[in-house]
Amino acid sequence: MSQLQTLRGMVDLLPEQTRRWQAVESVAREHFRCAGLDEIRTPLLEFTDLFARGIGEATDVVGKEMYTFLDRGDRSCTLRPEGTASVVRAALQHGLLTQGTQRLWYGGPMFRYERPQAGRQRQFHQIGVEFLGASSPRSDAEVIALAWDLLSALGIQGLKLEINSLGTPEDRQRFRSELVGWLEERVEQLDPDSQERLTTNPLRILDSKDKGTQRLLNEAPTLLGALSEESAHRFDEVRALLTALQIPYQLNPRLVRGLDYYGHTAFEITSDQLGAQATVCGGGRYDGLIQQLGGPATSAIGWALGMERLLLVIDAAAQADPEGPAARLTATPAPLVYLINRGAQAEPKALTLARKLRGAGLAVELDGSSAAFGKQFKRADRSGAPWAVVLGDEEALAGQLRLKPLRGEGEEQQLTWEDALSYLTKQR
């Protein structure tokens, strides 16, 4: 019988990796708490129509990458490929938009049928932020600052913010006509994918990775040139706020993002921590999405970062700076106490002692091997714990234990359980 394995693009997170993920999630959770954001959790499975209407049927995500199937009730269902549409659906379904601006964050798995590669799997994970009902340029700058400051707090170096304005639907339609006309005169110079997009979703050509198409686009009209006076003024306000926040940025007139619901401010944050520039966060304003999904006309802006790519970047940052915040974040946490025990009287009481210490909030690793004390001491040293508690039959019968420092100086002490608990509580 062949050994069972994961599906392609579905990856197990083993304990060491999971610890790193939890450390990153903990930093993000605290970051969002300080900014007054509330967490929202939505189902992994939604009606397909949510994403077809929200993301856009002409996008690669809807057209080529979604995990879609009929359930037993013959309803078309899809594993969520991104988080924003689900958050908006939840806000509409439960009347959150009647309660004022919603400052929300989410985290969890998403699914896209793509070619797996480093930092990108078919089941991938995102952390995202959504401000629903926020319309001012100041909210754009605040959302961008939240992402920038979170990535900085994680110890990631070489950050670069690229921004663009996609304007209003009228601005984009005007630009679309101008761009299509320009590209149709040069259609033979486009790569095959871009030639296909020329009739379905021409703005996505701006995001082409084909080098020949990229060179051609250097001469193409830009969205910034098609902005109305009002849209251009709004974008100037966002840029002025970023300057006031001392967040450096670069204009990228070809930045359009991959989903149809974006308008006005669009942005990506990259890092050169992996050598080449790698996108770690992207987002923008999507003022039309809520109405598109059946709600009232409502302004909104948000972003998402991919955990798999982010962890690769953090690991690179930790190697580049072994004393920096990324290294501290990815370090394996050591217990405060390693509990060495051996003997018929000692071993049952060691379990009671471990439970008592853990109940006081102390991290305790209990050796369950019954091996000789020498072998247990070697494991205690490898654990990284600063303290060893030693419990043999003699100590167990006397209601005492031996407390031995494993790091630095200090003498071994013979203590009662209560005295040891009081002492160790002060050491954590």
Buried (B, 14 or more C-beta within 10 A) or exposed (E): EEEEEEEEBBBEBEEEEEBBBEBBBEBBBEBBEEBEBEEBEBEBBBBBEBBBBBBBEBBBBBBEBBBBEEEEEEEEBBBBBBBBBBBBBBBBEEEBBEEEBBBBBBBBBBBBBBEBEEBBBBBBBBBBBBBBBBBBBEBBBBBBBBBBBBBEBBBBBBBBBBBBBBBBEEBBEBBBEBBBEBBEEEEEEBBEBBBEBBEEBBBBBBBBEBEEBBEBBEEBBBBBEBBEEEBBEBBEBBBEBBEEBEBEBEEBBBBBBBBBBBBBBBBBBBBBBBEEBBBBBBBBBBBBBBEBBEBEEBBBBBBBBBBBBBBBBBBBBBEBBEEBBBBEBBBEEBBBBBBBBBBEBBBEBBEEBBEBBBEEEBBBBBBEEEBEBEEBBEBBEEBBBBBBBBBBBEBBEEEBBBBBBBEEEEEEBEBEBEBBBEEBEEEE
